[in-house]
Each structure stands twice: as C-alpha cells, then as structure tokens.
Amino acid sequence: MHNMLAILWLSAGQPARAATALSGYAPGHHQVAPARMLLFLLTGKATEAVSEYSAAVMGPGSNPRTRAALHLLGAVASLRLGSEANALKLLRKATLIYQATGIRIHILLLPQEDRLALQRLAESSGDQDIVEMFALEFPAPLRNLHLPAQLSPREKVVLQQLVHHSSIDDISSALFVSSNTVKSQLRSIYRKLRVSSRDDAIARALEMDLLN
C-alpha cells in the first residue's frame, strides 16, 4: 500500500509526501524498495538508488513483480552513473522475468527519457530479447513523473517571499539584496518549476509542498 501511495505522490510531483509515506521502512524493505528507488532517481540520487537496489535484491520476501521493478530501476541508476555494462546485466534479469511471467507493468514507472535511454542501450547491444520487451506498446507514462530540478536554499527563501510580496523591489528590500539578484533568482525558480508567472510559481510550490 505505501509503495503505491508513494508512487502516486511522485506522479503528482510531491516527493516530500512520498518520502513521508516511505519513512517507516528500513532501507531495502522489499515492499517499498521500488518506490524508494524511484524517489531517489527522481531527486537526482542515483548512487542511493543503487544502494537501495543492493539491499533489496538480497533481502527475503520479494516476488517476481518486485524483482523485475528492482532490476529495471537498477538499470536506470547504473546507466545514469555511466555503467552501461551493469545496466545491460540488470536489463537481462528483468527480461528473463518478463519472458517467464509476462510481467512488464514496472516499465510504466520509468520517466520517459530513462525508458528511451534503456531502449537505445538495448538496441545498441543487439540483445533482441530486451529489444522485444521494450518494443511492446505501453500507455503514456504517468504525466508528472519527472520532478523539476531542486531549488537551492536561497531560491526557497525568495519563493517564500514571493507569496508575501508582489513586486521585485519589495522582495529585494525584504531580503536586503539588489533587484537584479532577485530577478536572477526568480528566473531560475521559474525555470526549475516550469512556470512563467508569479501565480503559477506559487501554485506549483503549494502543490510540491515547498513553502513549509
């Protein structure tokens, strides 16, 4: 239950709430390891995702569905860390489970760019079994399953001030910095949150629980 709940929070762009849903479990717990790996990947922590994989794959209690998800997410983490050989090794393990059971729903967990990267790796390797697994049609990935870049501590301060002040001059006065500094930080905030206005930035911040 908590594994799926965390994935739903991630799909809604709320990693803090996903982390809360997973906080009661030890690292590598088979029931939530896929969600923990996905959280790490979506927050730019590929090394932590690999550690979670190592702890979970050696632990008891996992079923083929969980192992398939672990192998696939482990392949993503390995590829992000530059290890194509290990990514291929884990892809082959996921493919063997698919061939034996038909389980492939875990592919829907992948952000689209990671899925495409794995497909390209499979094609370049010449492993037709992996290529076949990825060649099947899938529904569109969960719409929000790619989180914006993380805001810096200073950007979070500026974002909080944006709630209380409507003008750049007011924010600069409150923070004792120049207007140009505030403008630069707001441009970075808007880019990271993928918005183009003050109201949209505040709405996105509330959605992602960034104002607490």
Accessible surface in RSA format (square Angstrom, percent):
REM  Atomic radii and reference values for relative SASA: ProtOr
REM  Chains: A
REM  Algorithm: Lee & Richards
REM  Probe-radius: 1.40
REM  Slices: 20
REM RES _ NUM      All-atoms   Total-Side   Main-Chain    Non-polar    All polar
REM                ABS   REL    ABS   REL    ABS   REL    ABS   REL    ABS   REL
RES MET A   1   190.67  98.7 142.99  94.6  47.68 113.5 121.33 103.2  69.34  91.9
RES HIS A   2    75.07  41.0  73.05  50.8   2.01   5.1  42.86  44.2  32.21  37.5
RES ASN A   3    30.74  21.2  30.29  29.3   0.46   1.1   7.54  18.1  23.21  22.4
RES MET A   4   108.09  56.0 107.61  71.2   0.48   1.1  96.01  81.6  12.08  16.0
RES LEU A   5    69.80  38.9  68.05  48.7   1.75   4.4  69.40  48.7   0.41   1.1
RES ALA A   6     0.00   0.0   0.00   0.0   0.00   0.0   0.00   0.0   0.00   0.0
RES ILE A   7     7.17   4.1   7.17   5.3   0.00   0.0   7.17   5.2   0.00   0.0
RES LEU A   8    95.37  53.1  91.56  65.5   3.82   9.6  91.91  64.5   3.46   9.3
RES TRP A   9    70.59  28.3  70.33  34.0   0.26   0.6  63.72  34.0   6.87  11.2
RES LEU A  10     0.00   0.0   0.00   0.0   0.00   0.0   0.00   0.0   0.00   0.0
RES SER A  11    18.46  15.6  15.38  20.5   3.08   7.1   3.49   7.4  14.97  21.0
RES ALA A  12    35.41  32.6  30.63  47.3   4.78  10.9  34.69  48.9   0.71   1.9
RES GLY A  13     0.00   0.0   0.00   N/A   0.00   0.0   0.00   0.0   0.00   0.0
RES GLN A  14    18.83  10.5  18.81  13.7   0.02   0.1   0.02   0.0  18.81  14.3
RES PRO A  15    19.11  13.9  18.36  16.7   0.76   2.8  18.55  15.3   0.56   3.5
RES ALA A  16    47.92  44.1  36.79  56.8  11.13  25.3  45.22  63.7   2.71   7.2
RES ARG A  17   103.35  43.4 100.59  51.3   2.76   6.6  21.97  30.0  81.39  49.3
RES ALA A  18     0.00   0.0   0.00   0.0   0.00   0.0   0.00   0.0   0.00   0.0
RES ALA A  19    42.72  39.3  37.63  58.1   5.09  11.6  38.88  54.8   3.83  10.2
RES THR A  20    99.61  70.8  88.24  89.5  11.36  27.1  65.81  88.4  33.80  51.1
RES ALA A  21    14.87  13.7   2.11   3.3  12.76  29.0  11.41  16.1   3.46   9.2
RES LEU A  22     2.81   1.6   2.75   2.0   0.06   0.2   2.81   2.0   0.00   0.0
RES SER A  23    86.40  73.0  52.34  69.9  34.07  78.5  41.30  87.9  45.11  63.2
RES GLY A  24    76.59  94.5   0.00   N/A  76.59  94.5  39.58 108.6  37.02  82.9
RES TYR A  25    51.94  24.2  40.38  23.0  11.56  30.1  23.49  17.6  28.45  35.1
RES ALA A  26    66.42  61.1  54.79  84.6  11.63  26.4  61.15  86.1   5.27  14.0
RES PRO A  27    97.92  71.4  81.84  74.6  16.08  58.4  81.84  67.6  16.08  99.9
RES GLY A  28     9.23  11.4   0.00   N/A   9.23  11.4   2.29   6.3   6.94  15.5
RES HIS A  29    60.09  32.8  51.31  35.7   8.77  22.4  34.53  35.6  25.56  29.7
RES HIS A  30    50.13  27.4  47.87  33.3   2.26   5.8  30.65  31.6  19.48  22.7
RES GLN A  31   104.32  58.3  89.20  65.2  15.13  36.0  26.49  56.4  77.83  59.0
RES VAL A  32     1.20   0.8   1.20   1.1   0.00   0.0   1.20   1.0   0.00   0.0
RES ALA A  33     0.00   0.0   0.00   0.0   0.00   0.0   0.00   0.0   0.00   0.0
RES PRO A  34     7.75   5.6   7.71   7.0   0.05   0.2   7.71   6.4   0.05   0.3
RES ALA A  35     0.00   0.0   0.00   0.0   0.00   0.0   0.00   0.0   0.00   0.0
RES ARG A  36    36.86  15.5  36.72  18.7   0.14   0.3   2.09   2.9  34.77  21.1
RES MET A  37     0.00   0.0   0.00   0.0   0.00   0.0   0.00   0.0   0.00   0.0
RES LEU A  38     0.02   0.0   0.02   0.0   0.00   0.0   0.02   0.0   0.00   0.0
RES LEU A  39    22.53  12.5  22.53  16.1   0.00   0.0  22.53  15.8   0.00   0.0
RES PHE A  40    37.87  18.9  37.87  23.5   0.00   0.0  37.87  23.0   0.00   0.0
RES LEU A  41     2.23   1.2   0.07   0.1   2.16   5.4   0.07   0.1   2.16   5.8
RES LEU A  42    14.15   7.9   1.09   0.8  13.06  32.8   3.53   2.5  10.63  28.6
RES THR A  43    28.30  20.1  14.97  15.2  13.34  31.8  15.94  21.4  12.36  18.7
RES GLY A  44    65.49  80.8   0.00   N/A  65.49  80.8  31.36  86.1  34.13  76.4
RES LYS A  45    96.73  47.2  93.24  57.2   3.48   8.3  43.35  39.0  53.38  56.9
RES ALA A  46    11.55  10.6   8.74  13.5   2.80   6.4   8.74  12.3   2.80   7.4
RES THR A  47    85.20  60.6  83.84  85.0   1.36   3.2  62.43  83.9  22.77  34.4
RES GLU A  48    75.59  43.4  73.51  55.6   2.08   5.0  33.09  64.0  42.50  34.7
RES ALA A  49     0.00   0.0   0.00   0.0   0.00   0.0   0.00   0.0   0.00   0.0
RES VAL A  50    47.92  31.5  47.50  43.0   0.42   1.0  47.92  41.6   0.00   0.0
RES SER A  51    68.99  58.3  58.37  77.9  10.61  24.4  36.90  78.6  32.09  45.0
RES GLU A  52     5.31   3.0   2.40   1.8   2.91   6.9   2.55   4.9   2.76   2.2
RES TYR A  53    22.69  10.6  22.69  12.9   0.00   0.0  21.33  16.0   1.35   1.7
RES SER A  54    57.75  48.8  52.60  70.2   5.15  11.9  34.38  73.2  23.36  32.7
RES ALA A  55    47.42  43.6  26.62  41.1  20.80  47.3  37.85  53.3   9.57  25.3
RES ALA A  56     0.07   0.1   0.00   0.0   0.07   0.2   0.00   0.0   0.07   0.2
RES VAL A  57    41.15  27.1  23.64  21.4  17.51  42.2  23.69  20.6  17.46  47.3
RES MET A  58   162.07  83.9 131.17  86.8  30.90  73.6 106.30  90.4  55.77  73.9
RES GLY A  59    25.14  31.0   0.00   N/A  25.14  31.0  15.38  42.2   9.76  21.9
RES PRO A  60   123.09  89.7 108.38  98.8  14.71  53.5 119.91  99.0   3.18  19.8
RES GLY A  61    56.17  69.3   0.00   N/A  56.17  69.3  28.74  78.9  27.44  61.4
RES SER A  62    21.26  18.0   5.57   7.4  15.69  36.2   0.18   0.4  21.09  29.5
RES ASN A  63    77.58  53.5  74.13  71.6   3.46   8.3  27.98  67.3  49.60  47.9
RES PRO A  64    51.26  37.4  51.26  46.7   0.00   0.0  51.26  42.3   0.00   0.0
RES ARG A  65   127.62  53.6 127.04  64.8   0.58   1.4  46.79  64.0  80.83  49.0
RES THR A  66    20.92  14.9  18.27  18.5   2.65   6.3   2.68   3.6  18.24  27.6
RES ARG A  67    80.54  33.8  80.54  41.1   0.00   0.0  23.18  31.7  57.36  34.8
RES ALA A  68     0.00   0.0   0.00   0.0   0.00   0.0   0.00   0.0   0.00   0.0
RES ALA A  69     6.14   5.6   5.89   9.1   0.24   0.6   6.14   8.6   0.00   0.0
RES LEU A  70     0.00   0.0   0.00   0.0   0.00   0.0   0.00   0.0   0.00   0.0
RES HIS A  71    12.07   6.6  12.07   8.4   0.00   0.0   3.45   3.6   8.61  10.0
RES LEU A  72     0.89   0.5   0.89   0.6   0.00   0.0   0.89   0.6   0.00   0.0
RES LEU A  73     1.21   0.7   1.21   0.9   0.00   0.0   1.21   0.9   0.00   0.0
RES GLY A  74     1.30   1.6   0.00   N/A   1.30   1.6   1.15   3.1   0.16   0.4
RES ALA A  75     0.00   0.0   0.00   0.0   0.00   0.0   0.00   0.0   0.00   0.0
RES VAL A  76     2.17   1.4   1.15   1.0   1.02   2.5   1.88   1.6   0.29   0.8
RES ALA A  77     0.00   0.0   0.00   0.0   0.00   0.0   0.00   0.0   0.00   0.0
RES SER A  78     4.96   4.2   3.13   4.2   1.83   4.2   2.44   5.2   2.52   3.5
RES LEU A  79    39.15  21.8  27.91  20.0  11.23  28.2  27.91  19.6  11.23  30.2
RES ARG A  80    94.54  39.7  55.29  28.2  39.25  93.5  41.16  56.3  53.38  32.3
RES LEU A  81    92.35  51.4  59.66  42.7  32.70  82.2  64.61  45.4  27.75  74.7
RES GLY A  82    62.17  76.7   0.00   N/A  62.17  76.7  32.69  89.7  29.48  66.0
RES SER A  83    45.13  38.1  38.32  51.1   6.81  15.7  31.23  66.5  13.90  19.5
RES GLU A  84   101.90  58.5  98.98  74.9   2.93   7.0  24.48  47.3  77.43  63.2
RES ALA A  85    81.88  75.3  66.40 102.5  15.48  35.2  72.83 102.6   9.04  24.0
RES ASN A  86    57.58  39.7  53.70  51.9   3.88   9.3  15.65  37.7  41.94  40.5
RES ALA A  87     0.00   0.0   0.00   0.0   0.00   0.0   0.00   0.0   0.00   0.0
RES LEU A  88    26.02  14.5  26.02  18.6   0.00   0.0  26.02  18.3   0.00   0.0
RES LYS A  89   114.07  55.6 111.51  68.4   2.56   6.1  58.00  52.2  56.07  59.7
RES LEU A  90     6.84   3.8   6.84   4.9   0.00   0.0   6.84   4.8   0.00   0.0
RES LEU A  91     0.00   0.0   0.00   0.0   0.00   0.0   0.00   0.0   0.00   0.0
RES ARG A  92   103.84  43.6 102.56  52.3   1.28   3.0  44.40  60.7  59.44  36.0
RES LYS A  93    80.29  39.2  77.89  47.8   2.40   5.7  43.13  38.8  37.16  39.6
RES ALA A  94     0.00   0.0   0.00   0.0   0.00   0.0   0.00   0.0   0.00   0.0
RES THR A  95     3.43   2.4   3.43   3.5   0.00   0.0   3.43   4.6   0.00   0.0
RES LEU A  96   116.64  65.0 112.31  80.3   4.33  10.9 112.62  79.1   4.02  10.8
RES ILE A  97    24.39  13.9  21.87  16.3   2.52   6.1  24.35  17.5   0.04   0.1
RES TYR A  98    36.37  17.0  34.22  19.5   2.16   5.6  14.83  11.1  21.55  26.6
RES GLN A  99    94.09  52.6  57.63  42.1  36.46  86.8  34.10  72.6  59.99  45.5
RES ALA A 100    86.79  79.8  44.55  68.7  42.25  96.1  55.11  77.6  31.69  83.9
RES THR A 101    69.52  49.4  31.92  32.4  37.60  89.6  41.36  55.6  28.16  42.6
RES GLY A 102    45.06  55.6   0.00   N/A  45.06  55.6  26.34  72.3  18.73  41.9
RES ILE A 103    29.80  17.0  24.40  18.2   5.40  13.0  29.80  21.5   0.00   0.0
RES ARG A 104    78.20  32.8  76.38  38.9   1.82   4.3  10.10  13.8  68.10  41.3
RES ILE A 105    93.35  53.1  87.28  65.0   6.07  14.6  90.45  65.1   2.89   7.9
RES HIS A 106     6.29   3.4   2.69   1.9   3.60   9.2   5.51   5.7   0.78   0.9
RES ILE A 107     0.83   0.5   0.27   0.2   0.56   1.3   0.27   0.2   0.56   1.5
RES LEU A 108    41.28  23.0  38.64  27.6   2.64   6.6  41.16  28.9   0.12   0.3
RES LEU A 109    24.33  13.5  24.33  17.4   0.00   0.0  24.33  17.1   0.00   0.0
RES LEU A 110     0.69   0.4   0.08   0.1   0.61   1.5   0.08   0.1   0.61   1.6
RES PRO A 111     2.59   1.9   0.17   0.2   2.41   8.8   2.59   2.1   0.00   0.0
RES GLN A 112    94.43  52.8  90.80  66.4   3.64   8.7  15.43  32.9  79.00  59.9
RES GLU A 113    82.59  47.4  76.80  58.1   5.79  13.8  59.28 114.7  23.31  19.0
RES ASP A 114    14.31  10.0  13.20  13.1   1.11   2.6   1.47   3.5  12.85  12.8
RES ARG A 115    33.55  14.1  33.55  17.1   0.00   0.0   0.40   0.6  33.15  20.1
RES LEU A 116    72.27  40.3  71.79  51.4   0.48   1.2  71.79  50.4   0.48   1.3
RES ALA A 117    24.54  22.6  21.20  32.7   3.34   7.6  21.92  30.9   2.63   7.0
RES LEU A 118     0.30   0.2   0.30   0.2   0.00   0.0   0.30   0.2   0.00   0.0
RES GLN A 119    33.23  18.6  32.49  23.7   0.74   1.8   5.42  11.5  27.81  21.1
RES ARG A 120   145.78  61.2 140.70  71.7   5.09  12.1  69.22  94.6  76.56  46.4
RES LEU A 121    12.13   6.8   7.55   5.4   4.58  11.5  11.49   8.1   0.64   1.7
RES ALA A 122     0.20   0.2   0.20   0.3   0.00   0.0   0.20   0.3   0.00   0.0
RES GLU A 123   104.55  60.0  84.85  64.2  19.70  46.9  29.55  57.2  75.00  61.2
RES SER A 124    93.57  79.1  51.59  68.8  41.99  96.7  53.37 113.6  40.21  56.3
RES SER A 125    42.54  36.0   2.63   3.5  39.91  91.9  14.10  30.0  28.44  39.8
RES GLY A 126    46.13  56.9   0.00   N/A  46.13  56.9  26.84  73.7  19.28  43.2
RES ASP A 127    30.31  21.2  21.75  21.6   8.56  20.2  13.36  31.5  16.94  16.9
RES GLN A 128   122.39  68.4 116.02  84.8   6.37  15.2  60.63 129.1  61.76  46.8
RES ASP A 129    70.13  49.1  67.26  66.9   2.87   6.8   5.50  12.9  64.63  64.5
RES ILE A 130     0.60   0.3   0.60   0.4   0.00   0.0   0.60   0.4   0.00   0.0
RES VAL A 131    31.07  20.4  28.89  26.2   2.18   5.2  30.23  26.3   0.84   2.3
RES GLU A 132    98.67  56.6  95.21  72.0   3.46   8.2  31.56  61.0  67.11  54.8
RES MET A 133     0.00   0.0   0.00   0.0   0.00   0.0   0.00   0.0   0.00   0.0
RES PHE A 134     6.01   3.0   2.33   1.4   3.68   9.6   2.33   1.4   3.68  10.5
RES ALA A 135    72.71  66.9  40.06  61.8  32.65  74.3  48.56  68.4  24.15  64.0
RES LEU A 136    61.20  34.1  53.86  38.5   7.34  18.5  56.74  39.8   4.46  12.0
RES GLU A 137   161.69  92.8 143.35 108.5  18.34  43.7  63.00 121.8  98.70  80.6
RES PHE A 138    38.38  19.2   8.05   5.0  30.33  78.9  10.46   6.3  27.91  79.9
RES PRO A 139    94.21  68.7  79.15  72.1  15.06  54.8  92.10  76.0   2.11  13.1
RES ALA A 140    88.57  81.4  60.71  93.7  27.86  63.4  66.50  93.6  22.07  58.5
RES PRO A 141    33.30  24.3  24.20  22.1   9.10  33.1  24.56  20.3   8.75  54.4
RES LEU A 142    74.82  41.7  66.52  47.6   8.31  20.9  69.64  48.9   5.19  14.0
RES ARG A 143   209.45  87.9 170.97  87.2  38.48  91.6  83.58 114.2 125.88  76.3
RES ASN A 144    38.13  26.3  32.75  31.7   5.38  12.9   5.67  13.7  32.46  31.4
RES LEU A 145     3.81   2.1   2.26   1.6   1.56   3.9   2.44   1.7   1.38   3.7
RES HIS A 146    71.50  39.1  66.98  46.6   4.52  11.6  48.66  50.2  22.83  26.6
RES LEU A 147     7.63   4.2   0.01   0.0   7.62  19.1   0.01   0.0   7.62  20.5
RES PRO A 148     3.57   2.6   0.90   0.8   2.67   9.7   1.35   1.1   2.21  13.8
RES ALA A 149    58.67  53.9  38.00  58.6  20.67  47.0  49.84  70.2   8.83  23.4
RES GLN A 150    97.94  54.8  83.56  61.1  14.38  34.2  48.01 102.2  49.93  37.9
RES LEU A 151    14.29   8.0   1.81   1.3  12.48  31.4   1.92   1.3  12.38  33.3
RES SER A 152    43.09  36.4  36.55  48.8   6.54  15.1  38.42  81.8   4.67   6.5
RES PRO A 153   112.43  81.9 107.29  97.8   5.14  18.7 110.70  91.4   1.73  10.7
RES ARG A 154    96.28  40.4  92.49  47.1   3.79   9.0  47.36  64.7  48.92  29.6
RES GLU A 155    15.19   8.7  15.19  11.5   0.00   0.0   2.74   5.3  12.45  10.2
RES LYS A 156    80.51  39.3  80.30  49.3   0.21   0.5  26.75  24.1  53.77  57.3
RES VAL A 157    51.70  34.0  51.70  46.8   0.00   0.0  51.70  44.9   0.00   0.0
RES VAL A 158     0.00   0.0   0.00   0.0   0.00   0.0   0.00   0.0   0.00   0.0
RES LEU A 159     0.20   0.1   0.20   0.1   0.00   0.0   0.20   0.1   0.00   0.0
RES GLN A 160    65.06  36.4  64.08  46.8   0.98   2.3  18.72  39.9  46.34  35.1
RES GLN A 161    40.59  22.7  40.59  29.7   0.00   0.0   0.00   0.0  40.59  30.8
RES LEU A 162     5.20   2.9   5.20   3.7   0.00   0.0   5.20   3.6   0.00   0.0
RES VAL A 163    57.12  37.6  41.30  37.4  15.82  38.1  41.30  35.9  15.82  42.9
RES HIS A 164   136.50  74.6 103.76  72.1  32.74  83.8  64.81  66.8  71.69  83.4
RES HIS A 165    52.11  28.5  49.00  34.1   3.11   7.9  37.10  38.2  15.01  17.5
RES SER A 166    92.82  78.4  64.55  86.1  28.27  65.1  33.93  72.2  58.89  82.5
RES SER A 167    43.30  36.6  38.08  50.8   5.22  12.0  40.63  86.5   2.68   3.7
RES ILE A 168    55.55  31.6  50.75  37.8   4.80  11.6  50.75  36.5   4.80  13.0
RES ASP A 169    92.14  64.5  90.99  90.6   1.15   2.7  28.77  67.7  63.37  63.2
RES ASP A 170    69.63  48.8  65.86  65.6   3.76   8.9   7.62  17.9  62.01  61.8
RES ILE A 171     0.92   0.5   0.92   0.7   0.00   0.0   0.92   0.7   0.00   0.0
RES SER A 172     9.50   8.0   8.62  11.5   0.88   2.0   0.86   1.8   8.64  12.1
RES SER A 173    78.19  66.1  61.29  81.8  16.91  38.9  41.05  87.4  37.14  52.0
RES ALA A 174    42.44  39.0  13.86  21.4  28.58  65.0  26.04  36.7  16.40  43.5
RES LEU A 175    25.27  14.1  13.25   9.5  12.02  30.2  15.96  11.2   9.31  25.1
RES PHE A 176   186.59  93.4 153.23  94.9  33.36  86.8 162.98  98.8  23.61  67.6
RES VAL A 177    45.44  29.9  26.48  24.0  18.96  45.7  36.40  31.6   9.04  24.5
RES SER A 178    63.78  53.9  47.75  63.7  16.03  36.9  51.90 110.5  11.88  16.6
RES SER A 179    35.64  30.1  30.82  41.1   4.81  11.1  18.97  40.4  16.67  23.4
RES ASN A 180   109.17  75.3 103.86 100.4   5.30  12.8  27.29  65.7  81.88  79.1
RES THR A 181    52.80  37.6  47.15  47.8   5.65  13.5  28.33  38.1  24.47  37.0
RES VAL A 182     0.00   0.0   0.00   0.0   0.00   0.0   0.00   0.0   0.00   0.0
RES LYS A 183    89.38  43.6  87.21  53.5   2.18   5.2  38.50  34.7  50.88  54.2
RES SER A 184    56.19  47.5  52.49  70.0   3.70   8.5  16.24  34.6  39.95  56.0
RES GLN A 185    31.61  17.7  30.13  22.0   1.49   3.5  15.10  32.1  16.51  12.5
RES LEU A 186    14.02   7.8  14.02  10.0   0.00   0.0  14.02   9.8   0.00   0.0
RES ARG A 187   156.40  65.7 148.31  75.6   8.10  19.3  74.03 101.2  82.38  49.9
RES SER A 188    22.98  19.4  19.61  26.2   3.37   7.8  18.67  39.7   4.32   6.0
RES ILE A 189     0.00   0.0   0.00   0.0   0.00   0.0   0.00   0.0   0.00   0.0
RES TYR A 190    46.38  21.7  46.35  26.4   0.03   0.1  37.71  28.3   8.67  10.7
RES ARG A 191   158.01  66.3 139.10  70.9  18.92  45.0  78.55 107.4  79.46  48.2
RES LYS A 192    34.72  16.9  30.60  18.8   4.12   9.8  14.80  13.3  19.92  21.2
RES LEU A 193     2.83   1.6   1.25   0.9   1.58   4.0   1.25   0.9   1.58   4.3
RES ARG A 194   146.22  61.4 111.05  56.6  35.18  83.8  60.37  82.5  85.86  52.0
RES VAL A 195    30.44  20.0  10.43   9.4  20.01  48.2  18.68  16.2  11.75  31.9
RES SER A 196   100.03  84.5  72.20  96.4  27.83  64.1  46.29  98.6  53.74  75.3
RES SER A 197    43.21  36.5  38.80  51.8   4.40  10.1  38.96  83.0   4.25   5.9
RES ARG A 198    72.00  30.2  67.68  34.5   4.32  10.3  28.84  39.4  43.17  26.2
RES ASP A 199    99.86  70.0  93.06  92.6   6.80  16.1  31.77  74.8  68.09  67.9
RES ASP A 200    70.71  49.5  68.20  67.9   2.52   5.9   8.61  20.3  62.10  61.9
RES ALA A 201     0.00   0.0   0.00   0.0   0.00   0.0   0.00   0.0   0.00   0.0
RES ILE A 202    28.14  16.0  28.14  21.0   0.00   0.0  28.14  20.3   0.00   0.0
RES ALA A 203    58.21  53.5  49.86  76.9   8.35  19.0  53.51  75.4   4.70  12.4
RES ARG A 204    38.89  16.3  36.80  18.8   2.09   5.0  18.13  24.8  20.76  12.6
RES ALA A 205     0.00   0.0   0.00   0.0   0.00   0.0   0.00   0.0   0.00   0.0
RES LEU A 206   113.30  63.1  97.26  69.6  16.03  40.3  99.72  70.0  13.58  36.5
RES GLU A 207    70.85  40.7  61.44  46.5   9.42  22.4  28.22  54.6  42.63  34.8
RES MET A 208     8.56   4.4   6.73   4.5   1.83   4.4   6.73   5.7   1.83   2.4
RES ASP A 209    42.87  30.0  28.33  28.2  14.54  34.4   2.87   6.8  40.00  39.9
RES LEU A 210    34.08  19.0  27.12  19.4   6.96  17.5  30.55  21.5   3.53   9.5
RES LEU A 211    41.54  23.1  19.79  14.2  21.75  54.7  19.79  13.9  21.75  58.5
RES ASN A 212   150.88 104.1  90.15  87.1  60.73 146.2  63.74 153.4  87.14  84.2
END  Absolute sums over single chains surface
CHAIN  1 A    10674.9       8695.4       1979.5       6112.8       4562.1
END  Absolute sums over all chains
TOTAL         10674.9       8695.4       1979.5       6112.8       4562.1
